[in-house]
């Protein structure tokens, strides 16, 4: 009998599989594609996934090593997810083994068994009664017994402290035979309760058209772009669709762009449905994440809400995928495996033959182009739900106005009027810290990062200068390091500086600053949002964390302190991002009965983009932006890939990219790809970051298949270049920025 060899995908950057000998004492049938194994790799042991079995190998048998351990009794992933991971690896030109690893929860990557955690439950004996003589003179035991009797399905051990029950009382009841204990899987058993726990809201005419159009396509692949203005009730359409899917005994995947939207989305879905709703994102601890992953795989979690990586979750019977805020850049992974979750969702939905709903008030230009060309079905929600009206825009020219920490006098008076009316204000400033620059008034010295081509941001509360790119921190100097002058002044405004000034101007109301600095502590964001939801006058001040998905019924004034940043960027997508951000932030105003107002402070208040956006709306802007992209041959009318490289010296980066350029030109000639351009190499817009020099090579093609053909051959050959050993490189297919 010939020996059995296994082809294993390992979590390494190497773009190939590795051959190993199978363990002789394990039957051949156990080595199924998708099972995990532990294998020796160099001097360490790693966890890999078996992809193939074979009785031949190109590796000399004397050099083959043997599998250390078979971890799984059956494949961990269904064939559909295996295919999705393989497609992802090929399209994004990434190592197959590393793609598999990143698609799994952390504990499974580490070799933990794919078994759901069990919890201890206490149930009452069939003859247990509160008037039992055995607890007549034991009030604490009687209290514990009463609590267990009220929980018909059992009382979980971790609930004891919240109910102020003592473990000693439970132990006594167990000894007396009044209670039983059992370990159960955290997976909830199927419930006999109806799907709905709360009656749904009635849909208006536009919502009903959208719902009917999508629900008729359940059970087949179709992409819907649900373009609804902020506050138009897109979530209510989602909820009605989910009800339909749950009634078919199927599951739903809902992707959200940001972690901070998870709890509020989770809460709303839990209130509506009598099913298990699982959360999957990076702030869920590893054990809870594995439990949720397994619950989805086994069909125990009917709804899964997660950020981009949740896309790889296996489902027993997936019926619908919803991508909320589909335009958001957070769906694109910017490190290692640089995939776009929105685009991969379409691949997964096509495999499963189910519909996808892409929802946004400001759809990406790519999605609008696909809708215009007929690849997506476009559904519009043009009015807000209920009696709410869209906010009124006011462009405030501040060129001749004095600014107090970025706040003009007309804006200050508008805030006063809003607070006096008992309403709330949202002040948007997309810049953390106190000031973006610390400047010497005498010699012009500015605080710069020692490791990046970037200025240090002053964080006055901590008396520190911080780099927001590499994380470098240093103490604020008492005197200028250049000339020893004491005339060091902060220039420009960040949220910390605006907060300080607002606290002085409006001392009578709470100022709630919401940015990455103030929400780092667990529960901090929830506490601030609870304060807002009480409805009392207050001022919310923050970055783009406030721009997405939040519903603040009492916010009637939105103030954008500086709208000029996106008008001068070198990135061709900057105007699209600025338009989306302005309208998303503006959408927080006037979402209930009271009308909303949006004041945009700008030194370029008559800029054509701002005028068009505020007077004609997002779709007019998008139509013009698409026509400009078409004329320039930019995405979505072409396809891009970026070869990024970095090294400790600029010479090493340049040598590698020059070799890559020469190789690319040879491949272009070999495959006769005349409609594919190679631009560069050029230094990255921020050439030095975290102590490493960065440069890039840009590929632009008219056909996606031409680009993929070049990249596949290029990546294989790049690994063989001697200069590649001196540089760290990566390929970004469909990049969303050029930095």
JOZI-V448016 format. One record per residue. N is the residue number from 0. PSI is psi in radians with two decimals (none if undefined). Layout:
# JOZI-V448016
n:N psi:PSI
n:N psi:PSI
This chain:
# JOZI-V448016
n:0 psi:2.29
n:1 psi:2.72
n:2 psi:2.61
n:3 psi:2.29
n:4 psi:2.61
n:5 psi:2.38
n:6 psi:2.07
n:7 psi:2.37
n:8 psi:2.12
n:9 psi:2.61
n:10 psi:1.26
n:11 psi:2.81
n:12 psi:-0.12
n:13 psi:2.29
n:14 psi:1.08
n:15 psi:2.90
n:16 psi:2.86
n:17 psi:2.36
n:18 psi:2.41
n:19 psi:2.72
n:20 psi:2.45
n:21 psi:2.66
n:22 psi:2.30
n:23 psi:-0.49
n:24 psi:0.14
n:25 psi:2.29
n:26 psi:2.65
n:27 psi:-0.63
n:28 psi:-0.31
n:29 psi:-0.37
n:30 psi:1.21
n:31 psi:2.59
n:32 psi:2.27
n:33 psi:-0.14
n:34 psi:2.60
n:35 psi:2.60
n:36 psi:2.68
n:37 psi:2.32
n:38 psi:2.65
n:39 psi:2.35
n:40 psi:1.86
n:41 psi:-2.24
n:42 psi:0.09
n:43 psi:3.07
n:44 psi:2.29
n:45 psi:2.87
n:46 psi:2.22
n:47 psi:3.10
n:48 psi:2.25
n:49 psi:2.25
n:50 psi:-0.59
n:51 psi:2.73
n:52 psi:2.59
n:53 psi:2.77
n:54 psi:0.17
n:55 psi:2.73
n:56 psi:2.54
n:57 psi:-0.14
n:58 psi:2.37
n:59 psi:2.26
n:60 psi:-0.57
n:61 psi:-0.40
n:62 psi:-0.14
n:63 psi:2.43
n:64 psi:2.88
n:65 psi:2.51
n:66 psi:2.43
n:67 psi:-0.75
n:68 psi:2.45
n:69 psi:2.06
n:70 psi:-0.75
n:71 psi:2.49
n:72 psi:-0.46
n:73 psi:2.81
n:74 psi:2.38
n:75 psi:-0.58
n:76 psi:2.47
n:77 psi:2.80
n:78 psi:-0.59
n:79 psi:-0.73
n:80 psi:-0.61
n:81 psi:-0.75
n:82 psi:-0.70
n:83 psi:-0.76
n:84 psi:-0.73
n:85 psi:-0.75
n:86 psi:-0.74
n:87 psi:-0.79
n:88 psi:-0.77
n:89 psi:-0.81
n:90 psi:-0.73
n:91 psi:0.17
n:92 psi:0.88
n:93 psi:2.69
n:94 psi:2.28
n:95 psi:-0.73
n:96 psi:-0.74
n:97 psi:-0.59
n:98 psi:-0.77
n:99 psi:-0.78
n:100 psi:-0.77
n:101 psi:-0.31
n:102 psi:-0.17
n:103 psi:2.62
n:104 psi:2.71
n:105 psi:-0.77
n:106 psi:-0.58
n:107 psi:-0.57
n:108 psi:-0.54
n:109 psi:-0.01
n:110 psi:0.19
n:111 psi:2.58
n:112 psi:2.54
n:113 psi:1.14
n:114 psi:2.33
n:115 psi:2.54
n:116 psi:2.55
n:117 psi:2.58
n:118 psi:2.66
n:119 psi:2.23
n:120 psi:2.59
n:121 psi:2.28
n:122 psi:2.67
n:123 psi:2.51
n:124 psi:2.74
n:125 psi:-0.50
n:126 psi:0.17
n:127 psi:2.25
n:128 psi:2.62
n:129 psi:-0.49
n:130 psi:0.27
n:131 psi:2.39
n:132 psi:-0.41
n:133 psi:-0.28
n:134 psi:0.23
n:135 psi:-0.75
n:136 psi:0.45
n:137 psi:1.43
n:138 psi:-0.63
n:139 psi:-0.64
n:140 psi:-0.66
n:141 psi:-0.67
n:142 psi:-0.72
n:143 psi:-0.73
n:144 psi:-0.70
n:145 psi:-0.73
n:146 psi:-0.76
n:147 psi:-0.70
n:148 psi:-0.52
n:149 psi:-0.34
n:150 psi:1.59
n:151 psi:-0.56
n:152 psi:0.05
n:153 psi:2.62
n:154 psi:2.15
n:155 psi:2.52
n:156 psi:-0.68
n:157 psi:-0.15
n:158 psi:-0.17
n:159 psi:-0.82
n:160 psi:-0.69
n:161 psi:-0.47
n:162 psi:0.07
n:163 psi:0.74
n:164 psi:2.51
n:165 psi:2.44
n:166 psi:-0.59
n:167 psi:-0.62
n:168 psi:-0.72
n:169 psi:-0.76
n:170 psi:-0.68
n:171 psi:-0.72
n:172 psi:-0.61
n:173 psi:-0.74
n:174 psi:-0.62
n:175 psi:-0.08
n:176 psi:0.19
n:177 psi:-0.32
n:178 psi:2.70
n:179 psi:2.70
n:180 psi:2.60
n:181 psi:2.59
n:182 psi:2.21
n:183 psi:2.67
n:184 psi:2.58
n:185 psi:-0.23
n:186 psi:2.27
n:187 psi:2.44
n:188 psi:2.72
n:189 psi:2.35
n:190 psi:2.52
n:191 psi:0.03
n:192 psi:2.70
n:193 psi:2.74
n:194 psi:-0.74
n:195 psi:2.27
n:196 psi:-0.25
n:197 psi:2.41
n:198 psi:2.37
n:199 psi:2.76
n:200 psi:2.62
n:201 psi:2.42
n:202 psi:2.47
n:203 psi:-3.12
n:204 psi:-0.79
n:205 psi:-0.75
n:206 psi:-0.69
n:207 psi:-0.71
n:208 psi:-0.77
n:209 psi:-0.80
n:210 psi:-0.82
n:211 psi:-0.70
n:212 psi:-0.74
n:213 psi:-0.76
n:214 psi:-0.50
n:215 psi:-0.31
n:216 psi:0.08
n:217 psi:2.31
n:218 psi:0.05
n:219 psi:2.76
n:220 psi:2.25
n:221 psi:2.45
n:222 psi:2.22
n:223 psi:2.26
n:224 psi:1.85
n:225 psi:1.66
n:226 psi:1.73
n:227 psi:2.37
n:228 psi:2.75
n:229 psi:2.31
n:230 psi:0.18
n:231 psi:-0.08
n:232 psi:0.60
n:233 psi:-0.69
n:234 psi:-0.64
n:235 psi:-0.62
n:236 psi:-0.75
n:237 psi:-0.82
n:238 psi:-0.69
n:239 psi:-0.70
n:240 psi:-0.73
n:241 psi:-0.69
n:242 psi:-0.74
n:243 psi:-0.75
n:244 psi:-0.75
n:245 psi:-0.61
n:246 psi:-0.36
n:247 psi:0.13
n:248 psi:0.60
n:249 psi:3.00
n:250 psi:2.84
n:251 psi:2.39
n:252 psi:2.17
n:253 psi:2.01
n:254 psi:2.37
n:255 psi:2.66
n:256 psi:-0.53
n:257 psi:2.56
n:258 psi:-0.67
n:259 psi:-0.23
n:260 psi:-0.22
n:261 psi:-0.94
n:262 psi:-0.73
n:263 psi:-0.63
n:264 psi:-0.76
n:265 psi:-0.80
n:266 psi:-0.77
n:267 psi:-0.69
n:268 psi:-0.66
n:269 psi:-0.64
n:270 psi:-0.55
n:271 psi:-0.62
n:272 psi:2.55
n:273 psi:0.91
n:274 psi:2.96
n:275 psi:2.21
n:276 psi:2.14
n:277 psi:2.48
n:278 psi:2.33
n:279 psi:1.78
n:280 psi:3.08
n:281 psi:-0.31
n:282 psi:-0.07
n:283 psi:2.32
n:284 psi:2.81
n:285 psi:-0.69
n:286 psi:-0.75
n:287 psi:-0.64
n:288 psi:-0.74
n:289 psi:-0.74
n:290 psi:-0.76
n:291 psi:-0.72
n:292 psi:-0.80
n:293 psi:-0.65
n:294 psi:-0.69
n:295 psi:-0.76
n:296 psi:-0.69
n:297 psi:0.05
n:298 psi:0.16
n:299 psi:-0.41
n:300 psi:1.95
n:301 psi:-0.52
n:302 psi:2.25
n:303 psi:2.18
n:304 psi:2.24
n:305 psi:2.95
n:306 psi:-2.95
n:307 psi:-0.67
n:308 psi:-0.30
n:309 psi:-0.26
n:310 psi:-0.50
n:311 psi:0.05
n:312 psi:2.30
n:313 psi:2.52
n:314 psi:2.58
n:315 psi:-0.67
n:316 psi:1.33
n:317 psi:2.30
n:318 psi:-0.28
n:319 psi:2.46
n:320 psi:2.29
n:321 psi:2.23
n:322 psi:1.82
n:323 psi:2.51
n:324 psi:0.97
n:325 psi:-0.36
n:326 psi:-0.23
n:327 psi:2.35
n:328 psi:-0.30
n:329 psi:-0.32
n:330 psi:-0.21
n:331 psi:2.08
n:332 psi:2.24
n:333 psi:0.08
n:334 psi:2.69
n:335 psi:-1.95
n:336 psi:1.76
n:337 psi:1.16
n:338 psi:2.81
n:339 psi:2.02
n:340 psi:-0.61
n:341 psi:-0.79
n:342 psi:-0.67
n:343 psi:-0.51
n:344 psi:-0.62
n:345 psi:-0.67
n:346 psi:-0.78
n:347 psi:-0.73
n:348 psi:-0.66
n:349 psi:-0.71
n:350 psi:-0.73
n:351 psi:-0.15
n:352 psi:0.93
n:353 psi:2.80
n:354 psi:2.74
n:355 psi:2.37
n:356 psi:2.09
n:357 psi:2.01
n:358 psi:2.41
n:359 psi:2.59
n:360 psi:-0.38
n:361 psi:1.30
n:362 psi:2.62
n:363 psi:2.66
n:364 psi:-0.54
n:365 psi:-0.78
n:366 psi:-0.69
n:367 psi:-0.68
n:368 psi:-0.74
n:369 psi:-0.61
n:370 psi:-0.74
n:371 psi:-0.56
n:372 psi:-0.01
n:373 psi:-0.02
n:374 psi:-0.55
n:375 psi:2.68
n:376 psi:2.16
n:377 psi:2.19
n:378 psi:2.19
n:379 psi:2.40
n:380 psi:1.78
n:381 psi:-0.21
n:382 psi:2.67
n:383 psi:2.66
n:384 psi:2.63
n:385 psi:-2.45
n:386 psi:0.02
n:387 psi:2.51
n:388 psi:2.73
n:389 psi:2.54
n:390 psi:2.74
n:391 psi:2.38
n:392 psi:2.50
n:393 psi:2.06
n:394 psi:2.09
n:395 psi:1.92
n:396 psi:2.02
n:397 psi:0.28
n:398 psi:-0.62
n:399 psi:0.19
n:400 psi:2.41
n:401 psi:2.44
n:402 psi:2.26
n:403 psi:1.73
n:404 psi:0.66
n:405 psi:0.02
n:406 psi:2.11
n:407 psi:2.84
n:408 psi:-0.76
n:409 psi:-0.66
n:410 psi:-0.72
n:411 psi:-0.75
n:412 psi:-0.64
n:413 psi:-0.68
n:414 psi:-0.74
n:415 psi:-0.79
n:416 psi:-0.73
n:417 psi:-0.78
n:418 psi:-0.66
n:419 psi:-0.49
n:420 psi:0.07
n:421 psi:0.33
n:422 psi:-3.14
n:423 psi:2.75
n:424 psi:2.44
n:425 psi:2.13
n:426 psi:2.12
n:427 psi:2.22
n:428 psi:1.92
n:429 psi:0.94
n:430 psi:2.06
n:431 psi:2.97
n:432 psi:-3.05
n:433 psi:-0.78
n:434 psi:2.44
n:435 psi:-0.23
n:436 psi:2.40
n:437 psi:2.05
n:438 psi:2.41
n:439 psi:2.16
n:440 psi:-0.32
n:441 psi:-0.83
n:442 psi:-0.13
n:443 psi:0.13
n:444 psi:2.47
n:445 psi:2.49
n:446 psi:2.06
n:447 psi:2.59
n:448 psi:2.40
n:449 psi:-0.33
n:450 psi:-0.16
n:451 psi:2.79
n:452 psi:1.14
n:453 psi:2.66
n:454 psi:2.66
n:455 psi:2.44
n:456 psi:2.33
n:457 psi:2.20
n:458 psi:1.70
n:459 psi:-0.60
n:460 psi:-0.62
n:461 psi:0.01
n:462 psi:0.80
n:463 psi:2.72
n:464 psi:2.24
n:465 psi:2.51
n:466 psi:2.12
n:467 psi:0.07
n:468 psi:-0.75
n:469 psi:-0.17
n:470 psi:0.05
n:471 psi:2.41
n:472 psi:2.40
n:473 psi:2.74
n:474 psi:2.56
n:475 psi:2.21
n:476 psi:2.54
n:477 psi:-0.54
n:478 psi:2.81
n:479 psi:2.17
n:480 psi:-0.32
n:481 psi:-0.80
n:482 psi:0.06
n:483 psi:0.31
n:484 psi:2.66
n:485 psi:0.03
n:486 psi:1.09
n:487 psi:2.14
n:488 psi:2.40
n:489 psi:2.37
n:490 psi:2.27
n:491 psi:2.96
n:492 psi:2.45
n:493 psi:3.10
n:494 psi:-0.58
n:495 psi:-0.72
n:496 psi:-0.73
n:497 psi:-0.67
n:498 psi:-0.78
n:499 psi:-0.77
n:500 psi:-0.71
n:501 psi:-0.59
n:502 psi:-0.54
n:503 psi:-0.77
n:504 psi:-0.59
n:505 psi:1.10
n:506 psi:-0.31
n:507 psi:-0.16
n:508 psi:2.70
n:509 psi:2.43
n:510 psi:2.01
n:511 psi:1.83
n:512 psi:2.13
n:513 psi:1.76
n:514 psi:-3.06
n:515 psi:-0.49
n:516 psi:-0.72
n:517 psi:-0.26
n:518 psi:0.20
n:519 psi:-0.60
n:520 psi:2.39
n:521 psi:2.28
n:522 psi:-0.17
n:523 psi:-0.77
n:524 psi:-0.76
n:525 psi:-0.69
n:526 psi:-0.75
n:527 psi:-0.70
n:528 psi:-0.59
n:529 psi:-0.68
n:530 psi:-0.76
n:531 psi:-0.76
n:532 psi:-0.19
n:533 psi:-0.30
n:534 psi:0.02
n:535 psi:2.72
n:536 psi:2.34
n:537 psi:2.95
n:538 psi:2.13
n:539 psi:2.24
n:540 psi:2.22
n:541 psi:-3.09
n:542 psi:-2.80
n:543 psi:-0.10
n:544 psi:-0.46
n:545 psi:-0.12
n:546 psi:-0.32
n:547 psi:2.18
n:548 psi:-0.25
n:549 psi:2.52
n:550 psi:1.88
n:551 psi:1.60
n:552 psi:-0.47
n:553 psi:-0.03
n:554 psi:2.03
n:555 psi:-0.18
n:556 psi:2.20
n:557 psi:2.22
n:558 psi:2.14
n:559 psi:1.93
n:560 psi:-0.57
n:561 psi:1.87
n:562 psi:0.19
n:563 psi:-0.24
n:564 psi:-0.69
n:565 psi:0.02
n:566 psi:-0.20
n:567 psi:0.19
n:568 psi:2.63
n:569 psi:-0.25
n:570 psi:2.25
n:571 psi:-0.25
n:572 psi:-0.05
n:573 psi:-0.69
n:574 psi:-0.65
n:575 psi:-0.80
n:576 psi:-0.72
n:577 psi:-0.77
n:578 psi:-0.76
n:579 psi:-0.76
n:580 psi:-0.78
n:581 psi:-0.82
n:582 psi:-0.57
n:583 psi:-0.77
n:584 psi:-0.78
n:585 psi:-0.53
n:586 psi:-0.15
n:587 psi:-0.19
n:588 psi:2.44
n:589 psi:0.71
n:590 psi:-0.02
n:591 psi:-2.52
n:592 psi:-0.60
n:593 psi:2.39
n:594 psi:2.65
n:595 psi:2.69
n:596 psi:2.46
n:597 psi:2.10
n:598 psi:2.12
n:599 psi:1.92
n:600 psi:2.31
n:601 psi:2.55
n:602 psi:-0.06
n:603 psi:0.94
n:604 psi:-0.39
n:605 psi:0.27
n:606 psi:2.34
n:607 psi:-0.64
n:608 psi:-0.80
n:609 psi:-0.71
n:610 psi:-0.85
n:611 psi:-0.75
n:612 psi:-0.76
n:613 psi:-0.42
n:614 psi:-0.56
n:615 psi:-0.30
n:616 psi:3.05
n:617 psi:-0.67
n:618 psi:-0.55
n:619 psi:-0.75
n:620 psi:-0.81
n:621 psi:-0.68
n:622 psi:-0.76
n:623 psi:-0.72
n:624 psi:-0.67
n:625 psi:-0.68
n:626 psi:-0.62
n:627 psi:-0.70
n:628 psi:-0.71
n:629 psi:-0.77
n:630 psi:-0.58
n:631 psi:-0.11
n:632 psi:0.61
n:633 psi:2.79
n:634 psi:2.44
n:635 psi:0.25
n:636 psi:0.10
n:637 psi:3.08
n:638 psi:2.40
n:639 psi:2.69
n:640 psi:2.57
n:641 psi:2.15
n:642 psi:1.90
n:643 psi:2.51
n:644 psi:2.60
n:645 psi:2.63
n:646 psi:3.01
n:647 psi:-0.29
n:648 psi:2.63
n:649 psi:-0.50
n:650 psi:-0.75
n:651 psi:-0.71
n:652 psi:-0.80
n:653 psi:-0.72
n:654 psi:-0.79
n:655 psi:-0.84
n:656 psi:-0.53
n:657 psi:-0.71
n:658 psi:-0.72
n:659 psi:-0.66
n:660 psi:-0.80
n:661 psi:-0.72
n:662 psi:-0.71
n:663 psi:-0.74
n:664 psi:-0.64
n:665 psi:-0.75
n:666 psi:-0.66
n:667 psi:-0.75
n:668 psi:-0.70
n:669 psi:-0.78
n:670 psi:0.00
n:671 psi:0.90
n:672 psi:1.38
n:673 psi:-0.42
n:674 psi:0.54
n:675 psi:2.21
n:676 psi:2.59
n:677 psi:2.06
n:678 psi:2.25
n:679 psi:-2.86
n:680 psi:2.63
n:681 psi:2.74
n:682 psi:2.57
n:683 psi:2.66
n:684 psi:-0.64
n:685 psi:1.66
n:686 psi:-0.68
n:687 psi:2.17
n:688 psi:2.29
n:689 psi:0.64
n:690 psi:0.10
n:691 psi:2.52
n:692 psi:2.47
n:693 psi:2.45
n:694 psi:3.00
n:695 psi:2.78
n:696 psi:2.26
n:697 psi:2.31
n:698 psi:2.30
n:699 psi:2.24
n:700 psi:2.66
n:701 psi:-0.41
n:702 psi:2.35
n:703 psi:-0.68
n:704 psi:-0.54
n:705 psi:-0.76
n:706 psi:-0.77
n:707 psi:-0.67
n:708 psi:-0.76
n:709 psi:-0.83
n:710 psi:-0.69
n:711 psi:-0.82
n:712 psi:-0.66
n:713 psi:-0.84
n:714 psi:-0.67
n:715 psi:-0.72
n:716 psi:-0.48
n:717 psi:-0.62
n:718 psi:-0.38
n:719 psi:-0.17
n:720 psi:2.33
n:721 psi:-0.64
n:722 psi:-0.32
n:723 psi:-0.34
n:724 psi:-0.28
n:725 psi:-0.14
n:726 psi:2.66
n:727 psi:2.17
n:728 psi:2.76
n:729 psi:2.72
n:730 psi:2.26
n:731 psi:1.82
n:732 psi:2.35
n:733 psi:1.00
n:734 psi:2.56
n:735 psi:-0.11
n:736 psi:2.83
n:737 psi:0.41
n:738 psi:none
